[in-house]
Amino acid sequence: MRENRTRFILLGMLELGPSHGYGLRQRIDESVGQFWQESWGQLYPTLRSLLSEGLIEEVEPGEEGTDMPRGRQSRVYCITDAGRAALAEWLAGDATPSVKRDELLLRTFFAHNGDPASLRRNIEASRDRVRLALARVEASQRMIAASETYLDRLDWWAMTARHGELQLRAHLQWCDEALALLDGGGER
């Protein structure tokens, strides 16, 4: 059975400080969202599960360290010591290799059955998306470099951002080579 990693993402995000569900979603999008897409349908059920297990607890909105002003009708959660222990235990375990599913590569593999113009359009669209993603990663890298908070985490965050940057640059290089091949100017 596959392990539910949503729980560990939420514990890790709450380790940064208390938050409500929507705030957690924003934290995920702005940080690990570059390399980990989370099922938003799992967010609130997982929060309820973590709450019932005692790994997180509710705090009052507006309390010190929360990202939501007092008076709003939203639940704010914080990690407990048991939650920190569960997160540490997960971090000590072995990472499960991810299954890669890339539809562009699948379409490229079978492209001999279709129109080269369709493949070109898909590669160009992918290249454009990756350029935007690379700009976001580079902006994140600048924010990490300039940050004066979370100093104990910055090296790890920079290492993660660098991985994303290198993957995106490799994809851009592949797009350029694939487009050159389609134009008849690339090497096989």
C-alpha positions, 0 to 999 in steps of 0.5 A, spaced: 500 500 500 502 506 498 504 511 503 500 517 504 505 523 503 500 528 504 500 527 511 508 529 511 507 535 507 502 538 512 506 536 518 512 539 514 508 545 512 506 546 520 513 545 522 514 552 519 508 555 523 501 555 525 496 555 519 489 554 516 488 550 510 488 555 505 494 558 508 497 551 507 495 550 500 499 557 499 505 554 502 505 548 498 504 552 492 510 557 493 515 552 496 514 544 494 509 546 489 515 546 483 516 539 484 510 536 488 503 536 486 498 535 492 491 532 491 487 538 494 482 533 495 486 530 500 488 536 504 482 537 509 481 529 510 488 529 512 488 535 516 482 531 520 486 525 520 492 528 523 488 532 528 485 525 531 491 522 531 494 528 535 499 530 530 496 537 530 492 541 534 487 547 533 489 554 535 485 560 536 486 564 529 490 570 531 494 567 536 502 568 536 505 565 529 498 564 526 497 566 518 490 568 519 487 574 523 483 573 529 475 573 527 475 569 521 471 563 521 477 558 519 480 552 523 488 554 524 492 548 526 499 547 529 504 541 529 505 537 536 511 534 539 508 527 536 507 530 529 514 533 529 516 526 532 512 522 526 515 527 521 522 526 523 521 518 523 518 519 516 525 523 514 529 518 517 526 512 512 528 511 505 525 515 499 520 511 495 522 512 487 517 516 484 513 513 478 515 518 472 509 519 467 511 524 462 505 525 456 510 529 452 515 523 452 510 518 450 507 522 444 514 523 442 516 516 442 509 514 438 510 521 434 511 516 427 504 515 427 502 522 427 503 529 424 510 532 426 506 539 426 503 536 432 509 534 436 512 541 434 506 544 437 507 540 443 514 541 444 514 548 443 508 549 448 512 545 453 518 549 452 514 555 454 511 552 460 518 550 462 521 557 461 516 560 466 517 555 471 524 556 470 523 564 472 519 562 478 525 557 480 530 563 479 525 567 483 525 562 489 533 562 489 533 569 489 528 569 495 532 564 498 539 567 497 536 574 500 532 571 506 534 573 513 529 568 516 529 560 517 536 560 516 537 553 519 533 551 512 536 555 507 541 550 505 536 545 504 531 549 500 537 552 496 539 545 494 532 543 492 531 549 488 538 547 484 535 541 483 529 544 480 533 549 476 537 543 473 532 539 471 528 545 467 534 547 464 535 540 461 528 539 459 529 546 455 536 543 452 532 537 450 526 541 447 531 545 443 535 539 440 528 536 439 526 542 435 532 542 431 531 535 429 524 536 427 527 542 422 532 537 419 538 540 422 539 536 428 543 530 429 540 523 431 
